[in-house]
Amino acid sequence: MTDRAKKIVRNVFFLLSIPIIIGAYVYAQNSSKEEFCKGLIVTIENPEINFVTKDDVINIIEDLGIRPEKTLINTVNCQAVEKKIESNQWVKSAELFVSSNNFINVKVQQKIPVVRIQQKDSTDYAYYLDEYANPISLNKQFTPRVSVVTTDRLAYTKTDLKLKSALVQLAQFIDKDTFWNVAIAQIDINAKNQILLVPMMGTQTIILGTTDDLENKMACLFTFYQQGMNTIKWTLYDEIDLRFKGQIVCRNTRGQILAEDPYAKEIPKAKQDAQKEISTLKEVAAKKESPKAKVEKEKTESKKTAAKKVPIVTEIKMVTQDSKNKPGPSNPLNPKQIN
């Protein structure tokens, strides 16, 4: 066959293929218009939180009129569906796409609660804060186990927002440490916006003040629990102040009883009971400690070692007729050391 004949044959085949290509394109367009959604696949990316379930997401999608075997794929507006799912107050983000087999896939990320804010004068008014200190409403079907903060009020002023961020930082620190996770029962905010800790053991109030230098403050407190109980009469003090750098200040704000204490003989027993409580807390913490927590524990071990010798300053207010109506004891140290 000559070159000219080959060229003619090639051109004929090209011309014949054009209608075939156009026909295939038209058929594909027509067939895609008639393809229905085969089903919904919902994935909750943080299922340990149960604010939103798969059924909740499916109900949101179906409320938009999207149903398997009834809705045409080309009529689904993915962005509109994502926006509708994200309008749920417990959803952080949503991603939607259609797979090659015409299934609608949805990936949902829920908001993560870090701390619960509870108003002191109301059992009804409460909410959570996420890792960015943004509020999250309570959810009837799920109550997460997070640190609880009691406060008179927290608004949206610059000072309050700063305090909320500090509370999130503190709650995350407590949650990551297996010992403090079981040793701290509650966080409280007093009238001066100072942070107080309520421990599981003992009746003392721990004054943290702010979260500045948080790790060193808690390392000093840990050392105090290990060693301080053996050097002072534990039952005499009702305040443990951590606001002083490198020191623990114990106070008796109720005033020391000068008469003979009929329970004085029980002080050694109280120390033993306190040591038992610490041992119990350590055992519980050890059982809960995960491999990841062990790594975090090793990182903070050096800081706890550096705080092995923590000076303990005690201050006792003597009860007199004139001092009953006076404010609490003055600071024994330089006020400039307070964080």
C-alpha positions in Angstrom: 0.0 0.0 0.0 1.3 3.4 -1.0 1.8 6.3 1.4 -1.1 8.1 -0.1 -3.4 5.1 0.4 -2.3 4.8 4.1 -3.1 8.5 4.6 -6.6 8.2 3.1 -7.4 5.1 5.3 -6.2 7.0 8.4 -8.3 10.0 7.6 -11.4 7.8 7.0 -10.9 6.1 10.4 -10.6 9.5 12.1 -13.8 10.7 10.5 -15.7 7.6 11.5 -14.4 7.9 15.2 -15.8 11.4 15.7 -19.5 10.3 15.9 -18.5 7.4 18.2 -16.7 9.8 20.6 -19.6 12.3 20.5 -22.1 9.5 21.1 -20.1 8.1 24.1 -20.0 11.6 25.6 -23.7 12.2 25.2 -24.5 8.7 26.6 -22.2 9.4 29.6 -23.9 12.7 30.2 -27.4 11.2 30.0 -26.5 8.2 32.1 -24.9 10.4 34.9 -28.1 12.4 35.0 -30.1 9.3 35.8 -27.6 7.9 38.4 -29.1 7.8 41.9 -27.3 8.0 45.2 -26.6 4.5 46.3 -26.2 5.2 50.0 -24.7 7.3 52.8 -21.4 6.5 54.6 -20.9 8.6 57.7 -17.5 8.5 59.6 -17.1 10.2 63.0 -13.4 10.9 63.3 -13.4 11.3 67.1 -15.9 8.6 68.2 -14.8 8.7 71.8 -16.9 11.9 72.0 -20.6 11.2 71.6 -22.1 14.7 71.1 -23.2 13.7 67.6 -24.0 10.2 66.3 -24.0 8.8 62.8 -27.8 8.8 62.9 -27.8 12.5 63.7 -25.7 13.2 60.6 -27.9 11.0 58.4 -31.0 12.8 59.7 -29.5 16.2 58.8 -28.7 15.0 55.3 -32.2 13.5 54.8 -33.8 16.7 56.0 -32.2 18.3 53.0 -34.2 15.9 50.8 -31.2 13.6 50.0 -32.2 9.9 50.2 -30.5 6.8 48.8 -32.1 5.4 45.5 -34.3 8.5 45.3 -31.8 11.5 44.9 -29.9 12.0 41.7 -26.1 12.4 42.3 -25.8 15.5 40.1 -28.4 17.4 42.2 -26.4 17.0 45.5 -24.7 20.3 46.5 -21.8 19.1 48.6 -20.9 22.5 50.0 -24.4 23.2 51.1 -24.6 19.9 52.9 -21.3 20.5 54.6 -22.5 23.9 55.8 -25.7 22.4 57.1 -23.9 19.7 59.1 -21.5 22.3 60.5 -24.4 24.4 61.7 -24.8 21.8 64.4 -23.4 23.4 67.6 -21.4 20.3 68.5 -19.8 19.8 65.1 -16.3 21.3 64.5 -16.0 20.4 60.7 -17.6 18.3 58.0 -16.3 17.0 54.7 -18.5 15.5 52.0 -17.6 13.8 48.7 -19.2 11.3 46.2 -17.3 8.1 45.5 -17.1 6.4 42.1 -19.8 3.9 43.2 -22.2 6.8 43.8 -22.1 6.6 47.6 -22.1 9.9 49.5 -19.3 9.9 52.1 -19.3 12.3 55.1 -16.5 12.8 57.6 -17.4 14.6 60.7 -15.1 16.1 63.4 -16.8 16.9 66.7 -15.9 19.7 69.1 -13.6 18.6 71.9 -14.6 19.6 75.4 -11.6 20.3 77.8 -13.2 21.8 80.9 -16.7 22.4 82.3 -17.6 25.8 83.6 -20.3 25.6 86.4 -21.9 28.7 87.9 -21.9 28.6 91.7 -25.4 30.0 92.2 -27.1 27.9 89.4 -27.1 24.2 88.8 -28.7 24.8 85.3 -26.2 27.3 83.9 -23.1 25.4 82.7 -21.1 24.9 79.5 -17.8 23.5 78.3 -14.7 25.1 76.8 -12.9 23.6 73.9 -9.1 23.7 73.4 -9.4 27.3 72.0 -11.5 28.4 75.0 -14.6 28.6 72.9 -17.9 27.7 74.6 -19.7 24.4 73.9 -23.3 23.9 75.0 -24.2 20.9 77.3 -25.5 17.8 75.5 -28.2 15.6 77.0 -27.0 12.4 75.4 -23.3 12.7 76.4 -21.5 14.0 79.5 -17.7 14.0 79.0 -15.4 13.4 82.0 -13.5 16.7 82.2 -12.2 19.0 85.0 -15.0 21.1 86.6 -14.5 24.8 87.4 -16.9 26.6 89.7 -17.2 30.4 89.4 -19.6 33.2 90.2 -19.5 34.4 86.6 -17.3 34.4 83.5 -18.3 36.9 80.8 -16.6 37.9 77.6 -14.4 40.7 78.8 -10.7 40.7 77.9 -9.9 39.6 81.5 -12.4 36.8 81.5 -11.3 35.5 78.1 -7.7 35.4 79.4 -8.9 33.5 82.5 -10.8 31.0 80.3 -7.6 30.3 78.3 -5.7 29.8 81.6 -8.4 27.3 82.8 -8.1 25.4 79.5 -4.3 25.2 80.0 -4.7 24.0 83.6 -7.4 21.4 82.7 -5.1 20.0 79.9 -2.2 19.8 82.3 -4.3 17.9 84.9 -5.7 15.6 82.3 -2.3 14.6 81.0 -0.8 13.9 84.4 -2.0 10.6 85.8 -1.4 11.6 89.5 -3.1 15.0 89.3 -5.9 13.6 87.3 -7.1 11.6 90.4 -5.7 14.0 93.0 -7.5 17.2 92.0 -11.3 17.1 92.6 -12.3 20.5 91.4 -11.1 24.0 90.3 -12.5 27.1 91.8 -12.4 30.8 91.0 -12.6 33.2 93.9 -13.9 36.8 94.0 -10.4 38.1 93.0 -10.3 35.9 89.9 -7.6 33.7 91.6 -7.5 30.0 90.7 -7.9 27.6 93.6 -7.6 23.9 93.6 -9.7 21.5 95.7 -7.8 18.3 96.3 -9.3 14.8 96.8 -7.3 14.4 100.1 -7.3 16.6 103.0 -9.4 19.8 103.7 -6.9 22.4 102.6 -7.5 24.8 99.8 -4.6 25.1 97.3 -4.1 28.7 96.0 -2.6 28.5 92.5 -3.2 32.1 91.7 -2.5 32.0 87.9 -1.2 29.4 85.5 2.2 31.2 85.1 5.0 28.8 85.8 2.4 26.1 86.2 4.7 23.0 85.9 7.1 24.2 88.6 4.2 25.1 91.0 2.7 21.7 90.6 6.1 20.1 91.0 6.6 21.9 94.3 3.1 20.8 95.4 4.0 17.2 94.5 7.2 17.4 96.6 5.2 18.9 99.5 2.8 15.9 99.4 5.8 13.6 99.5 7.9 15.3 102.2 6.0 18.2 103.8 3.5 16.1 105.6 6.3 14.7 107.8 7.6 18.0 108.9 4.5 20.0 109.9 1.3 19.3 111.7 -0.9 18.7 108.7 -4.2 19.3 110.4 -3.3 22.8 111.6 -3.4 24.4 108.2 -6.3 25.1 105.8 -4.4 26.9 103.0 -1.5 25.8 100.8 -0.2 28.8 98.8 1.8 28.1 95.6 2.1 31.7 94.4 5.7 32.1 95.7 8.6 31.0 93.5 10.3 28.0 94.9 8.3 28.0 98.1 5.2 26.5 99.7 3.3 28.7 102.2 1.0 27.0 104.6 -1.6 29.1 106.5 -4.0 28.7 109.3 -6.6 31.3 108.4 -9.1 30.1 111.0 -6.7 30.9 113.9 -4.7 28.4 116.1 -6.6 27.1 119.1 -4.5 27.9 122.1 -6.3 25.5 124.5 -5.2 21.9 124.8 -6.3 20.0 121.8 -8.0 16.7 122.9 -7.2 15.3 119.5 -3.5 16.1 119.5 -2.6 12.5 120.0 -4.3 11.7 116.7 -2.1 13.9 114.6 0.4 11.1 113.9 -2.5 8.9 112.9 -3.8 11.7 110.6 -0.4 11.8 108.9 -0.5 8.0 108.4 -4.0 8.3 106.9 -2.8 11.1 104.6 0.2 9.0 103.5 -2.2 6.1 102.8 -4.4 8.4 100.7 -1.4 9.5 98.7 -0.4 5.9 98.1 -3.9 5.0 97.0 -4.0 7.9 94.6 -0.6 6.8 93.2 -1.8 3.3 92.7 -4.9 4.5 90.9 -2.8 6.8 88.7 -0.4 4.0 87.9 -3.2 1.7 86.8 -4.6 4.5 84.5 -1.2 5.4 83.1 -0.9 4.7 79.4 2.4 4.3 77.4 1.9 7.8 76.1 1.4 9.1 79.7 4.6 7.4 80.8 6.6 9.3 78.2 5.1 12.6 79.4 5.8 11.5 83.0 9.5 11.0 82.2 9.7 14.5 80.6 8.4 16.1 83.8 10.4 13.9 86.2 13.5 16.2 86.0 11.3 19.2 87.0 10.0 17.3 90.0 13.5 16.3 91.0 14.6 19.9 90.8 11.9 20.8 93.4 12.9 18.1 95.9 13.9 20.7 98.5 11.0 23.1 98.7 11.1 25.6 101.5 7.8 25.4 103.5 6.8 28.6 105.3 4.0 28.4 107.8 1.9 31.2 109.1 -0.5 30.9 112.0 -3.1 33.5 112.9 -3.5 33.7 116.7 -7.1 34.1 117.7 -7.8 37.1 119.9 -10.8 39.2 120.6 -9.5 42.0 118.2 -8.4 39.7 115.4 -11.7 37.8 114.9 -13.1 40.5 112.5 -9.8 41.3 110.8 -8.8 40.0 107.4 -6.5 37.0 106.9 -2.8 37.0 107.7 -0.4 39.1 105.7 2.0 37.7 103.3 5.2 36.6 105.1 7.3 37.0 101.9 8.0 39.7 99.4 4.8 40.5 97.5 6.8 40.9 94.4 7.4 37.2 94.3 3.7 36.5 93.8 2.8 35.5 90.2 
